[in-house]
Amino acid sequence: MSEQRSEERTPRVVVVGAGMAGVQTAVALREQGFTGDITLIGAEPHQPYDRPPLSKAVLLGKAEGSAFDIDFEDLGIELRLGCEVTGVRPGDHELDTGAGPVPYDTLVIATGAEPLTLPGTEGVPGVHLLRTLDDVDRLRPVLAEKHRIVVVGAGWIGAEFATAAREAGCEVTVVEAAERPLAGALPAEAAAPMAGWYPEHGVELITGARVAGIEPGTVLLASGRRVEAGAVVVGIGARPATGWLAGSGIAVGPDGAITADAGLRASVPDVYAVGDCVSFPSARYGRRLVVHHWDNALQGPRTVAARVVAAGPAGPGGPPPSYDPVPYFWSEQFGRFVQYAGDHHGADTTLWRGDPAERAWTVLWLREGALVALLTVDRPRDLAQGRKLLLSGARLDPVRAADPAVPLKAASS
């Protein structure tokens, strides 16, 4: 049906989600020669914007916003903002939205992830999330008034917000259910040194503590301790925003992520998924990955665009590309620049370059002698060289690799 419809009129790609992944998909389609119609649908009323600056520059008032500097009209990309998509009917090639049905020939799902909430705290005054521009607008006056703030969750967002709140002059307490920061993201040996960064910057870190409830002005912990709070910011993770796909036949995993193939195609025809909302099989790491980070939302759209163009009548032919990146992300927290590349799961060797008690250091993870991941703290050269070694699957001399005076690229065996 879709092939017949495409022959009769200009093909139409509809992208659901106007964040980084959705915007970059629309732009990449034009860059790669797609001449059909492109519609970009966003649930928020704002012009599409980048999220990383929200927890730093925009939150602290150092930037007015983070809208993408893209002329959508010039690119022939139709924007439909403030439009909520409620469902999809792949058999009919139609989306259901608050403004009525929207037909498509190819659908790209880029709805990202939505923050997890503490049960029972939805709508409670003084409890905030940090995900959208509207969240930032609500939080900026909280920082300006220098409230005592409790941050629930010592992950990437929690650490970055705590850093910004301290810079704004607020008293900050961070409550973490695990025994260390970033417990879900990094191995214990790499995350443990980061616990010292909190008190070093005047932030109280309470680990192994679960929140039992939130009352006006107080966070109640399961231990019985009461923590004074003028405001509470919840940063306990996120889940792919795919609930609207229920009943569509588009397969999702137990984590809520759309289970795509190596070309980021979903389980039904003419549907792709990209960014935080999708999992993909990685031949490089031998497992399915879900990557909730900016670089994934930047890189994946190029694969999707290439696949869409290749499937069209003017496609270049030949095998379309597969998506198998080296995951990468960064975080600016407590005056440090933290970067991570690769996937440490399955590593059998851990090497340290430098002393974690010092300002700058690196951790390397190897499997059968080959570098599979690294974490760097204020060592950007290690990260740049390490990413190239990861891409090439290089094996390392463990003695030279552990010597911070030896350039990492020179440790390749």
Secondary structure, 3 states (H helix, E strand, C coil): CHHHHHHHCCCEEEEECCCHHHHHHHHHHHHCCCCCEEEEEECCCCCCECCHHHHCCCCCCCCCCCECCCCCCCCCEEEEECCCEEEEECCCCEEEECCCCEECCEEEECCCEEECCCCCCCCCCCEECCCCHHHHHHHHHHHHCCCCEEEECCCHHHHHHHHHHHHCCCCEEEECCCCCCCCCCCCHHHHHHHHHHHHHCCEEEECCCCEEEEECCEEEECCCCEEECCEEEECCCEEECCHHHCCCCCCECCCCCEECCCCCECCCCCEEECHHHEEEEECCCCEEEECCCHHHHHHHHHHHHHHHHHHCCCCCCCCCCCCCCCCEEEEEECCEEEEEEECCCCCCEEEEECCCCCCCEEEEEEECCEEEEEEEECCHHHHHHHHHHHHHCCEECHHHHCCCCCCHHHHEC
